[in-house]
Amino acid sequence: MRLLNKVSLITGAGKGIGKSIADAFAAEGARVLIADRDEAAAHAAAASIVARGGVAHPVICDIGSEEDVNAMIDAATSHFGTIDVLVCNAGLGFHRPLLDIELADWERILRINLTGTFLCVQRAARIMSGKGSGNIIIIGSTSGQKGAMARSAYGVSKAGVLQLARIAATELAPLGIRTNAIAPGPITTTLSNSNHTPEQRRAYLERIPMGRYGEAPEVAAAAVFLASEESSYINGHILNVDGGLNEAGLMFRPSGAPSFEPGADHSGRQVGSPTSGFVDRL
Ligand SMILES: NC(=O)c1ccc[n+]([C@@H]2O[C@H](COP(=O)([O-])OP(=O)(O)OC[C@H]3O[C@@H](n4cnc5c(N)ncnc54)[C@H](O)[C@@H]3O)[C@@H](O)[C@H]2O)c1
């Protein structure tokens, strides 16, 4: 019960990482607002928490809309009286080469991932500053910290939210508000399932020292830690949850070692454990 009665507003909590964070927060005793633009997903996620004896309420909101964000903040305060924790998780993934990206797509990704996160942080922080306490967690990405192929809009949006976390940590700490960010590497969700081609998946697996994608509950565990008093002196930190991807330097696979990807090696031969070979031989 590390988050007992903490009113926690989680955006994009209808599915994926956000839903896992909502489930983990509710299991720690938080009162959870499930904010999502997908109405059915928001209601289902809230209902599943309530069915397990937790406290949850759905809010329909597109974080790219200032009007929606204001209404979401109003719904949170009218339903639960305040906001103790904000988790800015809602976002869209996008791969498009720099030379091909359309202005409309660039603006859509920046509008939701960056401007939407800014709106949520600013409006929730105004509530938190009034009571002199609060906790903000922003979900960034390893893509916001390194150069990468086809990541111009997404990578810039995620670099922007990580910088927003640092600035909020600096400006809001005197008001009693801590801000931190989580930077996941590739995590198994509907977003990565639909977004990552087999080539991208193979490239990621080759570069992750732990040799696998992460799972949404592994990101949620980091969010519980940052929302709890266990992290009481941590402010402005970017916590990578990425199997070592962001900090890894040179990696190579000894010749003849099996591929990380379960099922097949470079030549298409069937192989066993995804982590046999390279990791075992280090
Ligand atoms: N999955 C990964 O590999 C990965 C890696 C790094 C970072 N992230 C980040 O984690 C966050 C969650 O990703 P996910 O993989 O769980 O995605 P997902 O697509 O599985 O779930 C995202 C949820 O957010 C909601 N959403 C999307 N746009 C919204 C908007 N404008 N307003 C309100 N709700 C909105 C969707 O309806 C959905 O319920 C995103 O910010 C993403 O960039 C994901």
The ligand as a Tripos MOL2 file, in Angstrom:
@<TRIPOS>MOLECULE
LIG
   44    48     1     0     0
SMALL
NO_CHARGES

@<TRIPOS>ATOM
      1 N1          5.7100    0.3860  -26.2890 N.am      1 LIG1
      2 C1          6.9530    0.8220  -26.3780 C.2       1 LIG1
      3 O1          7.8300    0.1210  -26.8880 O.2       1 LIG1
      4 C2          7.3120    2.1800  -25.8490 C.ar      1 LIG1
      5 C3          8.6710    2.5000  -25.7380 C.ar      1 LIG1
      6 C4          9.0280    3.7490  -25.2570 C.ar      1 LIG1
      7 C5          8.0550    4.6630  -24.9010 C.ar      1 LIG1
      8 N2          6.7410    4.3360  -25.0290 N.ar      1 LIG1
      9 C6          5.7610    5.3490  -24.6510 C.3       1 LIG1
     10 O2          4.8790    4.8150  -23.6990 O.3       1 LIG1
     11 C7          3.6070    5.4440  -23.8250 C.3       1 LIG1
     12 C8          2.5170    4.3770  -23.9360 C.3       1 LIG1
     13 O3          2.8010    3.5730  -25.0620 O.3       1 LIG1
     14 P1          2.1170    2.1410  -25.2750 P.3       1 LIG1
     15 O4          3.1080    1.2990  -25.9610 O.co2     1 LIG1
     16 O5          1.4870    1.6610  -24.0270 O.co2     1 LIG1
     17 O6          0.9840    2.5520  -26.3300 O.3       1 LIG1
     18 P2         -0.4560    1.8810  -26.6320 P.3       1 LIG1
     19 O7         -0.8000    2.3540  -28.0060 O.co2     1 LIG1
     20 O8         -0.4390    0.4240  -26.3440 O.co2     1 LIG1
     21 O9         -1.4030    2.6030  -25.5750 O.3       1 LIG1
     22 C9         -1.4990    3.9980  -25.6010 C.3       1 LIG1
     23 C10        -2.7990    4.4390  -24.9530 C.3       1 LIG1
     24 O10        -2.8190    5.8760  -25.0190 O.3       1 LIG1
     25 C11        -4.0410    6.3040  -25.5840 C.3       1 LIG1
     26 N3         -3.8270    7.5560  -26.2980 N.ar      1 LIG1
     27 C12        -3.1320    7.7390  -27.4510 C.ar      1 LIG1
     28 N4         -3.1860    9.0260  -27.8150 N.ar      1 LIG1
     29 C13        -3.9210    9.6780  -26.8900 C.ar      1 LIG1
     30 C14        -4.3390   11.0110  -26.7260 C.ar      1 LIG1
     31 N5         -4.0460   11.9450  -27.6420 N.pl3     1 LIG1
     32 N6         -5.0730   11.3410  -25.6330 N.ar      1 LIG1
     33 C15        -5.4120   10.3940  -24.7140 C.ar      1 LIG1
     34 N7         -5.0710    9.1000  -24.8410 N.ar      1 LIG1
     35 C16        -4.3280    8.7350  -25.9080 C.ar      1 LIG1
     36 C17        -4.4850    5.1690  -26.4970 C.3       1 LIG1
     37 O11        -5.8940    5.2030  -26.7220 O.3       1 LIG1
     38 C18        -4.0220    3.9460  -25.7020 C.3       1 LIG1
     39 O12        -5.0250    3.5250  -24.7990 O.3       1 LIG1
     40 C19         3.7010    6.3600  -25.0400 C.3       1 LIG1
     41 O13         3.9920    7.6840  -24.6130 O.3       1 LIG1
     42 C20         4.8870    5.7930  -25.8000 C.3       1 LIG1
     43 O14         5.5280    6.7590  -26.6070 O.3       1 LIG1
     44 C21         6.3460    3.1160  -25.4990 C.ar      1 LIG1
@<TRIPOS>BOND
     1     1     2 1
     2     2     3 2
     3     2     4 1
     4     4     5 ar
     5     4    44 ar
     6     5     6 ar
     7     6     7 ar
     8     7     8 ar
     9     8     9 1
    10     8    44 ar
    11     9    10 1
    12     9    42 1
    13    10    11 1
    14    11    12 1
    15    11    40 1
    16    12    13 1
    17    13    14 1
    18    14    15 2
    19    14    16 1
    20    14    17 1
    21    17    18 1
    22    18    19 2
    23    18    20 1
    24    18    21 1
    25    21    22 1
    26    22    23 1
    27    23    24 1
    28    23    38 1
    29    24    25 1
    30    25    26 1
    31    25    36 1
    32    26    27 ar
    33    26    35 ar
    34    27    28 ar
    35    28    29 ar
    36    29    30 ar
    37    29    35 ar
    38    30    31 1
    39    30    32 ar
    40    32    33 ar
    41    33    34 ar
    42    34    35 ar
    43    36    37 1
    44    36    38 1
    45    38    39 1
    46    40    41 1
    47    40    42 1
    48    42    43 1
@<TRIPOS>SUBSTRUCTURE
     1 LIG1         1 GROUP 0 **** ****
